[in-house]
Amino acid sequence: MKKLVQLFKQTFIYGLATVFPRIISVLLVRVHTDKAVLENVSDYGNLSLIFSYVILFNVILSYGLETSFFRFFNNDSNKEDVLSTSSISIIFTSFLFFSITSIFKFEISEFTGIEAQYLTLVLWILVLDALVVIPFAYLRAKGNAIKYSIIKIVNVLVYFSLNIFLLIFLKQLAINNSLLDQIYVPNYEISYIFIANLIASATTLFLLIPFYFKINYKLNIDLLKKMLTYAFPILISGLAYSINETFDKILLDFILPESIAKNQIGMYAACYKLALFMTLFSTAYKLGIEPFFFKEAQEKSPQKTYALILEVFVILGCSLFLTVIVFADLLKIVFIGDPEYWQAMKIVPIILLANFCLGIYQNLSVWYKITDKTKFGAYISVCGAIITLFLNILLIPSYGYVGSAVATLSAYLSMAIISYFLGKRHYPIPYKTSKLSFYIIFVVILSITSFYFFRGNIYIGIACLLLFNMTILVVEKSSIRLLIKGFNEN
């Protein structure tokens, strides 16, 4: 139980670095969907589409090296070699990518539909983000969660502040200020958003640049081969994950008629943001448990700890899932002010459940990470990506963004189920499957009741929420007492 308390403390600190930026990103939805900023839903759809490509190429440019770094830094006797080799690798590949894409910038622009003026900014953002992957991984490996969190928070504060200034105040201030009048460009809102992102990424690299002056630049070819071999399945997993996460918007753009595609992407992307409350929780949990998994693997019989971690995740995740469902119609008013976007609210429960399943999968993935069988992670993620692509292509023509939401849920649920059964065979962990299944099924029934049958009746929703949480308190009262005792002892 003490180990679980330590994990919670780490997760809380990492959570600040994860939850705060994501909350800001949700707040920015309100800004970006304001007609005074982006006049049309299609403009927000265009912005969301470009960010989908950014997510995809972020994965490519990190190519699984972060997880590989954790693996070798914790197990390799020469940590300096791991630091220098991984850093040299990421620097080389980042600038190689920038050089090649700059040469073929106009061809890339034509294929993706991203305007060249945006593409130049995006390429710089991708390179700067890639260069902080290893410094951030080093902070996490050393357990320096506070510094990690501060830098992440600074990044998002810079991004948020510049969005507010450039999108809201700059136009007004430029009227009476000749200097600002030279800076302000009419109808330049999307570029301003990427400029804000670029400056935030540059600030982050500046804060982490001392890392690159402390390491010994010595390339260990044999070590690099081992790290890349370990990282390759992680890359495949990451690509498959990014397909699950972003290809719905890309496919909506390719499959739907041009006249409605950007509008559908805009509505879908805005309402999708409400599901970020589950993503916040899952990501913060993942940041805390990933280094913990590798350290705990060196202990005797870590399987019980892994089972307990998943149990806590499911209980807390179910409660959060139902809370967002109950208050979804209030959240849409707060975070998405323009009613034109609310047409896509029907996808919120589906995407929330999908992200919950993804969080469960991330917990279940411990078995292949600590046994160095990362190829299975690639296999599972590829299965999910195939399901995503197949169902999107099948469902989008008839159901539009609702088909994309169903495809996302189907993919993540399938990945969790496949990982569970493979884990039972290769690295058995005593998960309390029956109890966890009960919680999940129970909360889904309550959510369907609240959102689809009694939507708008807040009293029914709150009653469902109280019923679920009271059930948890009754069933888990002994475990809760032990947990409180563990916090008091620490």
C-alpha positions in Angstrom: 0.0 0.0 0.0 2.9 2.4 0.7 4.1 1.9 -2.9 0.7 2.8 -4.1 0.8 6.0 -2.0 4.1 6.9 -3.6 2.7 6.2 -7.0 -0.2 8.5 -6.2 2.1 11.3 -5.2 4.1 11.0 -8.4 0.9 10.8 -10.4 -0.4 13.9 -8.7 2.7 15.9 -9.6 2.8 14.6 -13.2 -0.9 15.2 -13.3 -0.4 18.9 -12.8 1.8 18.9 -15.8 -0.8 17.0 -17.8 -4.1 18.1 -16.5 -3.3 21.8 -16.5 -2.2 21.9 -20.2 -5.2 19.9 -21.2 -7.6 22.1 -19.3 -6.0 25.1 -21.0 -6.5 23.3 -24.4 -10.2 22.8 -23.5 -10.5 26.5 -22.5 -8.9 27.4 -25.9 -11.7 25.6 -27.6 -14.0 28.3 -26.3 -11.7 30.9 -27.7 -11.1 29.2 -31.1 -14.8 28.4 -31.6 -15.8 32.0 -31.0 -17.1 33.5 -34.2 -15.1 36.6 -33.5 -11.9 34.5 -33.7 -12.6 31.8 -36.2 -15.7 32.9 -38.1 -16.7 29.5 -39.5 -17.0 26.0 -38.1 -14.9 24.9 -41.1 -12.0 27.1 -40.0 -11.9 25.2 -36.7 -12.2 22.0 -38.7 -9.1 23.1 -40.8 -7.2 23.9 -37.6 -8.1 20.5 -36.0 -7.1 18.7 -39.2 -3.6 20.3 -39.2 -3.1 19.4 -35.5 -4.1 15.8 -36.4 -1.1 15.7 -38.7 1.1 17.2 -36.0 0.2 14.4 -33.6 1.0 11.8 -36.2 4.4 13.3 -36.9 5.2 13.8 -33.3 5.1 10.1 -32.9 7.3 9.5 -36.0 9.9 12.0 -34.8 10.2 10.4 -31.3 10.1 6.9 -32.9 9.7 5.1 -29.5 13.0 6.4 -28.2 11.4 7.7 -25.0 10.2 4.3 -23.7 13.5 2.7 -25.0 15.4 5.4 -22.9 13.5 4.3 -19.8 14.2 0.7 -20.4 18.0 1.1 -20.9 18.5 3.9 -18.4 17.1 1.7 -15.7 18.9 -1.4 -16.7 22.1 -0.4 -18.4 25.2 0.0 -16.2 26.6 2.9 -18.4 23.9 5.5 -18.1 26.1 8.2 -19.7 26.1 6.1 -22.9 22.3 5.9 -22.9 22.0 9.6 -22.4 24.5 10.6 -25.1 23.5 8.0 -27.7 19.8 8.7 -27.5 20.4 12.5 -27.6 22.6 12.2 -30.7 20.0 10.1 -32.4 17.1 12.4 -31.8 19.1 15.5 -32.8 20.3 13.8 -36.1 16.8 12.5 -37.1 15.1 15.8 -36.2 17.3 17.9 -38.5 17.2 15.3 -41.2 13.4 15.4 -41.2 13.4 19.2 -41.3 15.8 19.2 -44.2 13.9 16.7 -46.3 10.4 18.2 -45.6 11.6 21.7 -46.4 12.8 20.6 -49.8 9.4 19.0 -50.6 7.3 21.5 -48.7 5.1 22.4 -51.6 4.5 18.8 -52.6 3.5 18.0 -49.0 1.2 21.0 -48.9 -0.6 19.9 -52.1 -1.0 16.3 -50.8 -2.3 17.1 -47.3 -4.1 20.3 -48.2 -2.2 22.2 -45.6 -1.4 25.7 -46.8 2.4 26.4 -47.2 2.3 29.3 -44.8 1.0 27.0 -42.0 3.3 24.1 -43.0 6.5 26.1 -42.4 5.4 26.9 -38.9 4.3 23.3 -38.3 7.7 21.9 -39.4 9.5 24.1 -36.9 7.1 23.1 -34.1 7.7 19.4 -34.8 11.5 19.7 -34.7 11.5 21.7 -31.5 9.1 19.3 -29.8 11.2 16.3 -30.9 14.4 17.9 -29.3 12.8 17.9 -25.8 11.8 14.3 -25.8 15.0 12.9 -24.3 15.4 15.8 -21.8 11.9 15.3 -20.5 12.4 11.5 -20.4 15.6 12.1 -18.3 13.7 14.2 -15.8 11.0 11.4 -15.5 13.6 8.7 -15.2 15.4 10.6 -12.4 12.1 11.2 -10.6 12.3 15.0 -11.0 8.6 15.4 -11.4 8.5 18.9 -10.0 10.9 20.4 -12.6 9.1 18.4 -15.3 5.8 19.8 -14.3 7.0 23.4 -14.0 8.4 23.4 -17.5 5.3 21.8 -19.0 3.1 24.4 -17.2 5.3 27.2 -18.5 4.9 25.9 -22.0 1.2 25.9 -21.8 1.0 29.3 -20.1 3.1 30.9 -22.9 0.9 29.2 -25.5 -2.4 30.2 -23.8 -1.2 33.8 -23.2 -0.1 34.3 -26.8 -3.4 32.9 -28.1 -5.4 35.4 -26.0 -3.1 38.3 -27.0 -2.9 37.5 -30.7 -6.5 36.4 -31.2 -8.4 38.8 -28.9 -6.4 41.9 -28.0 -3.9 42.5 -30.8 -6.6 43.7 -33.3 -8.0 46.2 -30.8 -4.6 47.4 -29.6 -3.3 47.8 -33.2 -5.9 50.5 -33.9 -4.1 53.1 -31.6 -0.6 51.7 -31.7 1.5 52.1 -34.8 4.0 49.4 -33.7 1.3 46.8 -33.1 -0.4 47.9 -36.3 2.7 46.7 -38.1 2.4 43.3 -36.4 -1.3 42.7 -36.9 -2.4 40.9 -40.1 -6.1 40.6 -40.9 -7.6 37.1 -41.3 -4.4 35.6 -39.9 -5.9 33.8 -37.0 -4.8 30.2 -37.8 -1.3 31.4 -38.4 -1.3 33.2 -35.0 -2.3 30.0 -33.3 0.7 28.2 -34.8 3.0 31.1 -34.0 1.9 30.9 -30.4 2.6 27.2 -30.5 6.0 27.7 -32.0 7.1 30.3 -29.4 5.9 28.0 -26.6 7.9 25.1 -28.0 11.0 27.3 -28.4 10.6 28.4 -24.7 10.4 24.8 -23.6 13.6 23.9 -25.5 15.3 27.0 -24.0 14.5 25.9 -20.5 15.8 22.4 -21.2 18.9 23.4 -23.3 21.3 23.0 -20.3 20.7 19.2 -20.6 22.4 19.2 -24.0 25.5 21.0 -22.5 25.9 18.5 -19.7 26.0 15.2 -21.7 29.0 13.6 -23.2 28.5 13.4 -27.0 29.7 9.9 -27.6 27.7 7.6 -29.9 27.6 3.9 -28.9 26.6 2.2 -32.1 25.9 -1.2 -30.5 23.8 0.4 -27.8 21.9 2.5 -30.4 21.1 -0.7 -32.4 19.7 -2.3 -29.2 17.7 0.8 -28.3 16.3 1.2 -31.8 15.4 -2.5 -31.9 13.5 -2.1 -28.6 12.0 1.1 -29.8 10.8 -0.1 -33.2 7.7 -1.9 -31.9 7.0 1.1 -29.7 7.1 3.3 -32.9 4.7 0.9 -34.6 2.4 1.0 -31.6 2.7 4.8 -31.5 1.8 5.1 -35.2 -1.1 2.8 -34.7 -2.2 4.8 -31.7 -2.0 8.1 -33.6 -4.1 6.5 -36.4 -6.7 5.6 -33.7 -6.4 9.2 -32.3 -6.2 11.3 -35.4 -7.1 9.5 -38.6 -10.8 9.9 -38.0 -10.5 13.6 -38.8 -8.1 12.9 -41.7 -10.5 10.3 -43.2 -13.5 12.6 -42.6 -11.6 15.1 -44.8 -10.8 12.5 -47.5 -14.2 10.7 -47.6 -16.8 13.3 -47.0 -17.7 15.8 -49.8 -15.5 18.9 -49.7 -18.6 21.1 -49.0 -19.3 19.5 -45.6 -16.0 17.8 -44.5 -14.4 20.7 -42.6 -17.7 21.6 -40.9 -18.1 18.0 -39.7 -14.5 17.9 -38.5 -15.0 21.2 -36.7 -18.1 20.0 -34.8 -16.6 16.6 -34.1 -13.3 18.0 -32.9 -14.9 20.5 -30.6 -17.2 18.0 -28.9 -14.4 15.5 -28.8 -12.5 17.9 -26.5 -15.1 17.2 -23.7 -13.8 13.7 -23.6 -10.4 15.1 -22.7 -11.4 14.9 -19.1 -10.9 11.1 -19.3 -7.7 11.6 -21.3 -6.3 13.9 -18.6 -6.9 11.2 -16.0 -5.5 8.4 -18.1 -2.4 10.3 -19.3 -1.5 11.5 -15.8 -1.9 8.0 -14.5 0.3 6.7 -17.4 3.1 9.2 -16.7 3.2 8.1 -13.1 3.0 4.3 -13.6 5.3 3.9 -16.6 8.6 4.5 -14.7 7.0 2.8 -11.7 6.3 -0.4 -13.7 10.0 -0.8 -14.6 11.2 -0.1 -11.1 8.6 -2.4 -9.5 9.6 -5.2 -12.0 12.8 -5.6 -10.0 10.9 -6.4 -6.8 9.7 -9.8 -5.8 6.3 -10.8 -7.0 5.2 -7.4 -8.5 2.0 -8.9 -10.1 -0.2 -8.1 -7.1 0.8 -4.5 -7.2 0.1 -4.3 -10.9 -3.4 -5.8 -10.3 -4.1 -3.2 -7.6 -3.0 -0.4 -9.8 -5.5 -1.4 -12.5 -8.3 -1.8 -9.9 -7.8 1.7 -8.6 -7.7 3.1 -12.2 -11.0 1.4 -13.1 -12.8 2.6 -10.0 -11.6 6.2 -10.3 -12.1 6.1 -14.1 -15.7 4.9 -13.8 -16.5 7.7 -11.4 -15.0 10.3 -13.6 -16.7 8.9 -16.7 -20.1 9.1 -15.1 -19.5 12.6 -13.7 -18.6 14.0 -17.2 -21.7 12.3 -18.7 -24.0 13.7 -16.0 -22.7 17.3 -16.5 -22.0 17.1 -20.2 -24.7 19.6 -21.2 -23.3 22.1 -18.7 -19.8 21.6 -19.8 -20.7 22.3 -23.4 -22.0 25.7 -22.5 -18.8 26.5 -20.6 -16.3 25.1 -23.1 -18.1 25.4 -26.5 -20.0 28.6 -26.5 -21.3 28.4 -30.1 -24.4 26.2 -30.4 -23.5 25.4 -34.0 -21.0 22.9 -32.6 -23.4 21.2 -30.2 -24.8 19.0 -33.0 -22.0 16.6 -32.3 -22.7 16.2 -28.6 -24.1 12.7 -29.2 -20.5 11.4 -29.6 -19.3 12.5 -26.2 -20.3 9.4 -24.2 -18.8 7.2 -27.0 -15.5 9.0 -27.1 -15.3 9.1 -23.3 -15.8 5.4 -23.1 -13.2 4.9 -25.8 -10.6 6.9 -23.9 -11.5 4.9 -20.7 -10.8 1.7 -22.6 -7.5 3.2 -23.9 -6.5 3.9 -20.3 -7.3 0.3 -19.3 -5.2 -0.9 -22.2 -2.3 1.2 -21.1 -2.5 -0.4 -17.7 -2.7 -3.9 -19.1 0.3 -3.2 -21.4 2.7 -3.6 -18.4 3.2 -7.3 -19.2 4.9 -6.8 -22.6 6.9 -3.8 -21.5 8.6 -5.3 -18.6 9.2 -8.7 -20.3 10.8 -6.9 -23.3 8.0 -8.4 -25.6 7.2 -5.0 -27.0 6.5 -6.5 -30.4 3.1 -7.6 -28.9 2.3 -4.0 -28.2 2.9 -3.3 -31.9 0.7 -6.2 -32.9 -2.1 -5.1 -30.7 -1.9 -1.5 -31.8 -1.8 -2.5 -35.4 -5.0 -4.5 -34.8 -6.6 -1.4 -33.3 -5.4 0.7 -36.3 -6.9 -1.7 -38.8 -10.2 -1.7 -36.9 -10.1 2.1 -36.9 -9.4 2.4 -40.6 -11.8 -0.3 -41.7 -14.8 1.0 -39.6 -14.1 4.7 -40.5 -14.1 3.8 -44.2 -17.2 1.7 -43.7 -19.2 4.0 -41.5 -18.2 7.6 -42.4 -20.2 7.7 -45.8 -23.4 6.8 -43.9 -22.9 8.2 -40.4 -20.2 10.8 -40.7 -18.5 11.7 -37.4 -20.7 9.3 -35.4 -19.2 6.5 -37.4 -15.7 7.8 -36.5 -16.6 7.8 -32.8 -17.9 4.2 -33.0 -14.7 3.2 -34.8 -12.6 4.7 -32.0 -14.5 2.9 -29.3 -14.3 -0.4 -31.2 -10.6 -0.1 -31.6 -9.7 0.7 -28.0 -12.0 -1.8 -26.6 -10.6 -4.5 -28.9 -7.0 -3.5 -27.9 -7.8 -3.9 -24.2 -9.4 -7.3 -24.6 -6.6 -8.6 -26.8 -3.9 -7.4 -24.4 -5.7 -8.9 -21.4 -5.8 -12.4 -23.0 -2.3 -12.3 -24.3 -1.1 -11.1 -20.9 -2.8 -14.1 -19.2 -0.7 -16.3 -21.3 2.7 -14.6 -21.2 2.8 -12.8 -17.8 -0.2 -13.8 -15.6 -1.4 -11.0 -13.3 -4.2 -11.7 -10.8 -6.6 -9.0 -12.0 -10.1 -9.1 -10.3 -11.8 -9.4 -13.6 -15.3 -10.1 -12.4 -15.3 -7.1 -10.1 -13.8 -4.8 -12.6 -16.3 -5.9 -15.3 -19.2 -5.3 -12.9 -18.0 -1.7 -12.3 -17.6 -1.0 -16.0 -21.0 -2.5 -17.0 -22.7 -0.8 -14.1 -21.4 2.6 -15.0 -22.2 2.2 -18.7 -25.8 1.4 -17.8 -26.1 4.4 -15.5 -24.5 6.6 -18.2 -26.9 5.4 -20.9 -29.8 6.0 -18.6 -28.6 9.5 -17.7 -27.5 10.8 -21.1 -29.8 9.1 -23.6 -33.0 8.4 -21.7 -33.1 11.3 -19.2 -30.9 13.9 -20.8 -31.5 17.3 -19.4 -32.8 15.9 -16.1 -29.9 16.8 -13.8 -31.6 15.2 -10.8 -31.7 11.8 -12.4 -28.0 12.2 -13.4 -26.9 13.2 -9.9 -28.9 10.2 -8.5 -27.1 7.9 -10.9 -23.7 9.4 -9.8 -24.5 9.1 -6.1 -25.7 5.5 -6.6 -22.4 4.5 -8.3 -20.2 6.2 -5.7 -22.1 4.8 -2.8 -21.7 1.4 -4.3 -17.9 1.9 -4.5 -17.8 3.1 -0.8 -19.7 0.0 0.4 -17.7 -2.5 -1.7 -14.3 -0.9 -1.2 -14.5 0.4 2.3 -11.7 -1.8 3.7 -9.3 -0.9 0.9 -10.2 2.8 1.3 -9.3 2.6 5.0 -5.9 1.0 4.2 -5.2 3.7 1.6 -6.0 6.5 4.0 -3.8 4.9 6.6 -1.0 4.7 4.0 -1.3 8.4 3.2 -1.2 9.3 6.9 1.9 7.2 7.5 3.7 9.1 4.7 
